[in-house]
Amino acid sequence: MTLHIELSDEETRSLERKAKGLGTTVEQLASSAVRNLLQETPDQPTSGMDVDAAIEFVVRKNKELYKRLA
């Protein structure tokens, strides 16, 4: 599935920085974040977080995976 999302310029730059810091692409990072959010249950830490906090949580949680994928 291909998904088109609208992000502000600031959100785009933030996502690009995070992806670059992890040595992965924006697309891989976003895809991984979506998969993680879909797998969460109400008692997991990302429930109720804003988008930036949820992305940060997913990035920290999967940092080693992103390094291996790079």
Backbone hydrogen bonds, N-H to C=O, Kabsch-Sander energy under -0.5 kcal/mol:
donor,donor_aa,acceptor,acceptor_aa,energy
5,I,3,L,-0.5
7,L,5,I,-0.5
12,T,8,S,-2.6
13,R,9,D,-2.5
14,S,10,E,-2.3
15,L,11,E,-2.5
16,E,12,T,-2.5
17,R,13,R,-2.5
18,K,14,S,-2.4
19,A,15,L,-2.5
20,K,16,E,-2.7
21,G,17,R,-2.7
22,L,18,K,-1.3
23,G,19,A,-0.6
23,G,20,K,-1.2
24,T,19,A,-2.6
29,L,25,T,-2.3
30,A,26,V,-2.9
31,S,27,E,-2.5
32,S,28,Q,-2.3
33,A,29,L,-2.4
34,V,30,A,-2.4
35,R,31,S,-2.4
36,N,32,S,-2.4
37,L,33,A,-2.3
38,L,34,V,-2.3
39,Q,35,R,-1.3
40,E,36,N,-0.8
40,E,37,L,-0.5
44,Q,41,T,-2.4
47,S,44,Q,-1.6
49,M,46,T,-1.9
54,A,50,D,-2.4
55,I,51,V,-2.7
56,E,52,D,-2.4
57,F,53,A,-2.3
58,V,54,A,-2.4
59,V,55,I,-2.8
60,R,56,E,-2.5
61,K,57,F,-2.7
62,N,58,V,-2.2
63,K,60,R,-1.0
66,Y,62,N,-2.4
67,K,63,K,-1.9
68,R,64,E,-2.1
69,L,65,L,-2.0
70,A,66,Y,-1.3
